[in-house]
Amino acid sequence: MGLNIHYEEGQTPLDEDEKEGLLIPSVTTRSDLDEVEQRNIEEAIRWTIERRKRFTANEILTEQFVNELHKRMFGEVWQWAGSFRNSNKNIGVDKYQIAPDLRMLLDDCRYWIENETYSEDEIAVRFKHRIVSIHCYANGNGRHSRLIADVIIEKIFGGDVFSWGERSNLIRKGESRAAYLHALREADKGNIEPLIRFARS
């Protein structure tokens, strides 16, 4: 039967090759997919919590860690989890620009931390916005970017993780998703404040 997904506004469609990377053949609908992905993501969150001690920026701000986190979030569902996408999408940089743009972001973020360029919340949220703009993966970029912002704020700065609209379901249509998309569009225009406020809402 295959995977039949209805996409909400702002979501990136998978191409047929990417759909073939699904590791669970019984998953055929969006709700099936959301359920198995959410279980996998909860395991990834547990993994980040179990790594209780704080980490330096140099331990977290690496391509290896960024990919490892995505693999832990989606590796039981998608064969290509933790690997950069091989196709161009309606959002994000050209597939050949992913690695260099990510390296630039990681370098920029280390600079922001060392020089206290922004507040701690703003550093984490700016990282989240830039990495989702790069769109490293075929699927899960928004969820991955939010979790990595949580990792930065908690493991590097020792702060509280973000609430992201009280952890409402941001992949389903509704008020929280609309507010989130509005904040992302404002950040695209250079106004990061609404996204920082949403992250703490």
Backbone torsions as a table, in degrees:
resi	resn	phi	psi	omega
1	MET	NA	-40.1	178.3
2	GLY	83.3	175.5	-175.2
3	LEU	-93.1	122.9	-179.5
4	ASN	-116.8	107.4	-173.5
5	ILE	-116.3	133.0	169.0
6	HIS	-94.6	127.8	-177.0
7	TYR	-99.1	135.9	173.2
8	GLU	-80.8	165.2	176.1
9	GLU	-56.0	133.5	177.1
10	GLY	89.2	-5.4	178.2
11	GLN	-92.4	150.0	-175.3
12	THR	-97.7	118.9	179.1
13	PRO	-65.4	144.8	174.3
14	LEU	-85.6	143.6	173.0
15	ASP	-86.3	173.3	-173.1
16	GLU	-63.4	-39.3	178.0
17	ASP	-60.5	-41.6	-179.6
18	GLU	-66.7	-39.7	177.7
19	LYS	-60.8	-32.1	179.9
20	GLU	-68.7	-12.9	176.6
21	GLY	-80.4	2.5	179.3
22	LEU	-67.2	126.4	-174.8
23	LEU	-90.5	-7.1	-176.3
24	ILE	-121.4	96.4	-174.1
25	PRO	-60.6	-25.4	-177.7
26	SER	-72.4	-12.7	178.9
27	VAL	-80.9	117.5	-177.9
28	THR	-127.9	-15.7	-176.2
29	THR	-121.4	167.1	177.6
30	ARG	-58.9	-43.7	-177.4
31	SER	-67.3	-37.6	174.6
32	ASP	-59.2	-47.0	-177.0
33	LEU	-63.8	-45.7	179.0
34	ASP	-57.0	-40.7	-176.5
35	GLU	-66.4	-48.0	-178.0
36	VAL	-71.0	-35.6	177.1
37	GLU	-65.1	-42.2	-178.6
38	GLN	-62.7	-39.9	177.2
39	ARG	-60.9	-43.6	179.8
40	ASN	-64.1	-42.6	179.7
41	ILE	-62.9	-39.8	179.1
42	GLU	-62.3	-35.7	175.3
43	GLU	-65.0	-39.5	178.3
44	ALA	-64.7	-40.3	177.8
45	ILE	-62.8	-42.0	177.1
46	ARG	-59.5	-40.8	178.9
47	TRP	-60.2	-42.9	179.5
48	THR	-67.6	-35.0	-179.9
49	ILE	-69.5	-39.8	-179.3
50	GLU	-63.7	-27.5	176.0
51	ARG	-83.0	70.2	-166.3
52	ARG	-64.1	-38.0	-172.4
53	LYS	-68.2	159.8	176.9
54	ARG	-74.4	156.1	-179.3
55	PHE	-123.5	157.6	174.5
56	THR	-81.5	161.7	176.3
57	ALA	-58.5	-36.2	-178.3
58	ASN	-66.4	-24.2	178.5
59	GLU	-81.3	-32.3	-176.0
60	ILE	-95.5	-39.1	-173.4
61	LEU	-85.7	66.5	177.6
62	THR	-134.6	152.8	175.7
63	GLU	-59.2	-37.6	-179.2
64	GLN	-60.6	-45.7	-179.2
65	PHE	-68.0	-42.6	-179.6
66	VAL	-57.3	-45.6	179.2
67	ASN	-70.4	-38.2	178.8
68	GLU	-60.9	-41.6	-179.9
69	LEU	-64.0	-44.4	178.7
70	HIS	-62.7	-40.8	179.3
71	LYS	-63.4	-40.6	178.9
72	ARG	-69.1	-28.5	179.5
73	MET	-76.9	-33.9	-170.2
74	PHE	-130.4	2.5	-172.4
75	GLY	-66.5	-19.9	177.4
76	GLU	-87.8	-7.4	-176.4
77	VAL	-111.8	-40.8	-174.4
78	TRP	-122.0	130.5	179.4
79	GLN	-61.2	-33.4	-175.4
80	TRP	-91.1	8.4	179.7
81	ALA	-57.0	136.9	179.3
82	GLY	83.2	1.8	177.5
83	SER	-116.1	140.0	179.3
84	PHE	-61.4	146.8	-179.4
85	ARG	-63.9	151.0	179.3
86	ASN	-106.6	8.8	-179.6
87	SER	-132.2	156.6	174.7
88	ASN	-86.9	148.4	-174.8
89	LYS	-121.7	178.3	177.1
90	ASN	-74.9	-3.6	178.7
91	ILE	-143.3	154.5	175.0
92	GLY	97.5	170.2	-178.8
93	VAL	-78.8	167.4	173.1
94	ASP	-57.3	143.4	-175.2
95	LYS	-54.3	-31.3	-179.1
96	TYR	-76.7	-13.5	-179.5
97	GLN	-92.9	-7.9	-173.6
98	ILE	-57.8	-54.7	-175.6
99	ALA	-62.1	-49.3	179.3
100	PRO	-64.7	-37.6	179.4
101	ASP	-67.9	-37.6	177.1
102	LEU	-65.7	-43.4	178.0
103	ARG	-58.9	-40.8	178.6
104	MET	-63.5	-42.5	178.1
105	LEU	-62.1	-44.8	-179.8
106	LEU	-61.5	-42.7	177.2
107	ASP	-63.7	-44.5	179.6
108	ASP	-60.5	-43.0	-177.5
109	CYS	-65.5	-41.0	175.3
110	ARG	-59.7	-40.1	178.7
111	TYR	-63.4	-46.2	179.8
112	TRP	-57.7	-40.8	-178.3
113	ILE	-68.6	-49.7	-177.2
114	GLU	-61.3	-35.2	-174.8
115	ASN	-102.9	4.0	-179.0
116	GLU	48.8	46.3	-177.1
117	THR	-62.0	-38.7	-179.1
118	TYR	-131.8	172.4	172.4
119	SER	-65.4	164.2	-179.2
120	GLU	-60.9	-45.3	178.5
121	ASP	-59.7	-42.6	-176.8
122	GLU	-67.3	-36.8	177.4
123	ILE	-60.0	-48.4	-178.2
124	ALA	-63.9	-42.0	-177.5
125	VAL	-73.1	-37.3	174.9
126	ARG	-61.9	-40.4	177.6
127	PHE	-61.3	-46.6	-179.9
128	LYS	-57.4	-45.2	-177.6
129	HIS	-66.0	-44.0	-178.4
130	ARG	-66.4	-41.3	-175.9
131	ILE	-70.6	-34.0	177.9
132	VAL	-72.6	-27.4	176.0
133	SER	-69.8	-35.0	175.5
134	ILE	-66.7	-39.8	178.0
135	HIS	61.6	65.0	-172.9
136	CYS	-62.6	-30.5	-167.4
137	TYR	-120.2	164.0	179.3
138	ALA	-68.0	-28.9	-175.6
139	ASN	-153.2	153.3	172.1
140	GLY	85.1	14.2	-175.4
141	ASN	-64.4	-41.5	-179.8
142	GLY	-64.2	-47.5	-179.4
143	ARG	-65.0	-40.5	178.0
144	HIS	-62.6	-43.8	-177.3
145	SER	-65.9	-35.7	178.9
146	ARG	-70.0	-40.4	-179.9
147	LEU	-68.6	-38.5	-179.8
148	ILE	-68.7	-32.3	173.8
149	ALA	-63.8	-39.9	176.1
150	ASP	-61.8	-42.3	179.1
151	VAL	-62.4	-44.1	-179.8
152	ILE	-61.7	-48.2	-175.4
153	ILE	-68.1	-35.6	-176.1
154	GLU	-86.5	-48.0	-170.6
155	LYS	-84.8	-31.5	179.3
156	ILE	-89.9	-44.8	-174.0
157	PHE	-98.9	-13.2	-179.1
158	GLY	73.5	21.6	-179.7
159	GLY	-94.0	-179.6	177.5
160	ASP	-80.5	143.2	177.3
161	VAL	-64.4	159.9	-178.6
162	PHE	-75.5	156.9	179.9
163	SER	-96.2	-18.3	175.3
164	TRP	45.5	60.7	179.7
165	GLY	65.4	40.6	-178.2
166	GLU	57.9	36.8	175.8
167	ARG	58.1	29.8	177.5
168	SER	-68.6	166.3	-176.6
169	ASN	-75.2	100.9	-175.6
170	LEU	-85.7	-1.1	176.7
171	ILE	-97.2	-6.3	177.7
172	ARG	-106.8	145.9	179.9
173	LYS	-59.5	138.0	178.8
174	GLY	164.9	-178.3	-176.5
175	GLU	-60.9	-43.4	-177.2
176	SER	-64.6	-43.6	179.2
177	ARG	-64.0	-40.1	179.3
178	ALA	-62.3	-43.5	179.3
179	ALA	-64.6	-39.4	179.4
180	TYR	-64.4	-46.5	-179.8
181	LEU	-64.4	-38.4	177.5
182	HIS	-61.9	-44.9	-179.9
183	ALA	-63.1	-39.1	177.4
184	LEU	-63.9	-41.6	-179.7
185	ARG	-65.7	-37.5	176.3
186	GLU	-63.7	-42.2	178.4
187	ALA	-62.7	-37.1	176.7
188	ASP	-58.6	-31.9	-179.1
189	LYS	-87.4	1.1	177.8
190	GLY	100.9	0.4	179.0
191	ASN	-103.1	97.2	-173.5
192	ILE	-82.9	-16.9	-172.1
193	GLU	-56.5	-46.7	180.0
194	PRO	-58.9	-34.5	-179.6
195	LEU	-71.8	-36.4	175.7
196	ILE	-64.6	-43.8	179.6
197	ARG	-63.3	-41.9	179.0
198	PHE	-63.1	-41.0	-179.1
199	ALA	-58.6	-31.0	-179.8
200	ARG	-100.4	9.1	-177.6
201	SER	-89.0	NA	NA
